Amino acid sequence: MGTSPMKTEKGNHSGKSRHFTSQSIIPSLWSAISHLTPKYLLNNPVMFVTYIGCVFTSGLYIHSLYVSTKESSSFILQIALWLWFTVLFANFAEAMAERRGKAQAETLKKSRKEIQAKKISDVNDRRYSLVCATQLRHNDIVFVEAGDIIPGDGQVIAGVASVDESAITGESAPVIRESGADRDSVTGGTIILSDWLVIRITSNPGETFLDRMISLVEGAKRQRTPNEIALSILLAGMTLIFLMVVMTLLPYSFITVEKSGHGAVISLTILISLLICLIPTTIGGLLSAIGIAGMDRLIRNNVIATSGRAVEAAGDVSILLLDKTGTITMGNRQAIAFYPAQGISLQSLAEAAELSSLADETPEGKSIVQLAHQKYKINPTDINSIQATFIPFSAETRMSGVKLSNKEILKGAVDKIVAYIQQHNGSVDEVIIKKIEEIARSGSTPLVVSDGTKILGAVELKDVIKTGIKERLAELRAMGIKSIMITGDNPLTAATIGNEAGVDDFYAEATPEIKLKLIRKYQENGQLVAMVGDGTNDAPALAQTDVAVAMNSGTQAAKEAANMVDLDSDPTKLIEIVKIGKQLLMTRGALTTFSIANDIAKYFAILPAAFSNTVPGLKILNIMHLSSPHSAILSAVIFNALIIIILIPLALKGVKYRALSADKLLLNNIIIYGLGGIIIPFIGIKLIDILLNAIGFI
């Protein structure tokens, strides 16, 4: 199915990003125009006040056509038009950000096809009836084989197969999906390359992962985050204060003219222009675009975020919890060797290990059976001939086995088997215990095989650390984020894997309850916690953390509990997530600083000009030497509109992330965007003033 739209966009983003193309400008412009309504703009107090100013000045222009006024109709018209442009450009910034997400959504919609599903009534019955995939409901069972498209999101309940997920992840390498593992989740629209699967559908029509992706990438549906809401309240407060200040200026000018006996009362056109130039229109016009663009940057990194708050929280994360299996390691531990206890032959141990694992559907259990057959030449056991009762593996007991007429063979975690033997008054061979400790210290995971109350030997399971994870965790450490591996393995195994992976700390033999307790402890201390996981047992912890990233290769439960899904199933992706979160906060802070500084500069440009006819002495404050009061006011209004459109690329791309402390970031903001926000308006307004006079607009 080729490269996914996600990956394509990601690739484009890494090169020269083209924000303005004919495919994006025209639809965004129409969207901006359609949103020039009070109902839409009411969500943005700054732009709503600007909109009211547009309507009012437009009314003043119409009035000036029929009634003689002290200001020319041309001047009022120009002010009105540029105020309309200010609102239009703000809408355009948001529409541009939304358009990028909607373009990806449209591409995803095209990937949906009419799929015929092979619906079956029972997991063991391969007789099927063909139905349209849109007719499938939660808990329906389907059979898929090589060449079939998986008709819906689901959980594998039987079989193992190679699956092409490039339509979702953009990666051409196939993945293995099988029952009884942390990789039993499948996504509708992916393709079976080999073998077969029986899948229980876990979604209803319109509720699939692809449907959620489409709705999430449509930026218009993005909810505002707490920080964004707080900033909106601040901007609304500043707007209200300036509104009250400007309202007092009209009676002040009346009183001043009346007492002095000369001068002219300030006009409503100039008062409205003054208000719009003083309120924080720059950040008010770009605020929504910044938030939407932050979500979009995540999507371009193949991460789907279900929460805008989580994107922001990622910028302040200080603790990262990583599940070991499937996150730090490749996921499926493989049996590589058997070690018999004293007096037990290797052949006897291999036979017992194979028997005890026949009912174990986990990848580890299957690898033990495979090792016994291939390396140790144990003949496959005929299940029907031995008349055995199988003990299936469970996460609670962490054991599996078989009950025969004369014995019970168990295989499982060391602590569970040892506890079982001690409960039944058996003894533990210290020699094999030392071997078990040696296996653990080497970075492998030991399992124990027992016959009744006697240990037969150990099985070594090998974990493979994911490539590059140590370097990436070091990078997180440099960003001030502490990495903690959390695993159900024994302490020795956890210590070895943790040291190899380069984590800062680890917790071994951790149950879901322990994970939750740990997360809450950090959160109570005011720290924001992120977690990366992929298993069903990770779901409670993922639901509790501030930033929860589930691997797309993981279980459905993990993906539903998380507020982000990494389509590439790469645990080190959190680095990109953290950078995007920090970049989002930095961009908002930088443009807020620029906007406030910008208003200060416009104050010196427009206030002396606005009151020069009322208080002639204020002309001395015309430090920019603008040619006339009307030229100064119109120049400031034009600059106020144009600066929004000029800053759209920065809002969409974001301020460049640099790993700096909060103090240094604040200092940089003040120096670059604070001073820049003061200097640029002086230059811009002066140039516009010169141009207006050169072409005779004033």
Secondary structure as UniProt FT lines:
FT   HELIX           5..14
FT   HELIX           22..34
FT   HELIX           38..41
FT   TURN            42..43
FT   HELIX           45..66
FT   HELIX           73..110
FT   STRAND          116..120
FT   TURN            123..124
FT   STRAND          129..132
FT   HELIX           133..135
FT   TURN            138..139
FT   STRAND          141..145
FT   TURN            146..147
FT   STRAND          154..164
FT   HELIX           166..169
FT   STRAND          175..178
FT   TURN            179..180
FT   TURN            182..183
FT   STRAND          185..186
FT   TURN            188..189
FT   STRAND          191..201
FT   TURN            205..206
FT   HELIX           209..217
FT   HELIX           219..221
FT   HELIX           226..260
FT   HELIX           268..278
FT   HELIX           281..300
FT   TURN            301..302
FT   STRAND          303..305
FT   HELIX           308..314
FT   TURN            315..316
FT   STRAND          317..323
FT   HELIX           324..328
FT   STRAND          334..340
FT   TURN            342..343
FT   HELIX           346..357
FT   TURN            358..359
FT   HELIX           363..374
FT   HELIX           383..386
FT   STRAND          389..391
FT   TURN            395..397
FT   STRAND          399..403
FT   STRAND          408..413
FT   HELIX           414..423
FT   TURN            424..425
FT   HELIX           430..441
FT   TURN            442..443
FT   STRAND          445..451
FT   TURN            452..453
FT   STRAND          454..462
FT   TURN            467..468
FT   HELIX           469..478
FT   TURN            479..480
FT   STRAND          482..486
FT   HELIX           491..501
FT   STRAND          505..507
FT   HELIX           512..524
FT   TURN            525..526
FT   STRAND          528..533
FT   HELIX           536..538
FT   HELIX           539..544
FT   STRAND          547..551
FT   TURN            552..553
FT   HELIX           556..561
FT   STRAND          564..566
FT   TURN            567..568
FT   HELIX           571..573
FT   HELIX           574..610
FT   TURN            611..614
FT   HELIX           616..621
FT   TURN            623..624
FT   HELIX           629..653
FT   HELIX           662..668
FT   HELIX           669..674
FT   HELIX           675..695
//
